[in-house]
């Protein structure tokens, strides 16, 4: 990695490495190591990924149990699983544009490795571990909270573990003896890695609620919540 590239990456991460070798290692995929190992290039980021997974799990578990002290164990586990999932971590990696800086083998690069969910999630975990190795637990914790926790909280982390809005909506519609309705994708916009989906929930051919989300599922859940709000005061019909 060129010095200018490393400086740009550190700006995106909000962290400057005391020992640049750590971020070099974090960005080196096993496919690149396999091709260049004879030249003395860094090993792959697999060991950092393993360490980063543990550091990440500790930070997120600590924060969840501190902030949501009234949640039961099941809800805490569901929230943790969501936050450390490959899908969530790859989204964070895309926001940080880690794919641009990954050191990949030629074959992996040709097959779209910079956009693969697992590679991006692994790279994020490796960065967490690289910061931990470079400066210790507190800077690593700060990085995780700033890049993963705080955006997730803003997106509605507090609703995790509650009944699924789509299921709750269908139950309410049955109580009111109404048709199930349908979700319809109206449009999507934005670049491929930051796509925004606009979904409507329709009944009788007319929209009852509409919402946007970073995925179709997220948009549908938000549309369902809005539809529930509009139905909550409607009395159930007697059989």
C-alpha positions, 0 to 999 in steps of 0.5 A: 500500500502506498503511503498516500493510500494509507494516509487516506485510509487512516483519514476514513478510519479516524485513526492514525497507526503508530506502526503502519505494518498493522494496517498493511496486514489488516488489508492483506487478503489470503489470496494476495499473500498466496501470490506474493509470499515469496517476496516477503510480503505481509501474511494475510489478515486471517489471524487479525480477523480472529482476534478482531471478532473477539474484541468486537464481541466484547465491546458490543456485549459490554455496551449492550448490557450497559445501555439496555439493562432492562433487556433479557438475555434472549433479546441481548443475544439477538441484538449482539448477533445482529450487530456482529453479523457479516451483513452488518459488518460489511455495511460498515466496511462499505461506508468506510470504503475498505474494499478500495484498500484491500490487497487482493490476489489478481483472481480474487480482484477479477471476481469482485472481491472488493464487494464480497460481503464476507471479505468486507466483514473480515476486513472490518474485524481485522481493522479492529484487531489492528487498532487493538494491537497498535494502541490497546483496547480503548482506541479499539473500543472507541473505533467500534462504538463510533463506526458500528454502535452509534450508527446502529443506535441511530437506525433503531437498535432499541427496537431489536427483539420486539415482535416483528412488525410484519407479523404484528401487522398481519395479526392486526389485519386478521383481527379487523377481518381485513385483507392481508395486503401486499408490499410493493417495491416502488423504486430504488436509488443510489450507488450499488453499495449504498442502495436505498429502497422505497416500499409501499404497503398497499391494501385494495390497490391503495397505499396505506404506508410507505417507507425507505430503507437500506434493504428491501426488508428494512423498508418493508418493516418500516412500512409495516410499523407505519401501517400498524400506527394507522390501524392501532385505533381501529376497533376489531370487528366482532365475529 
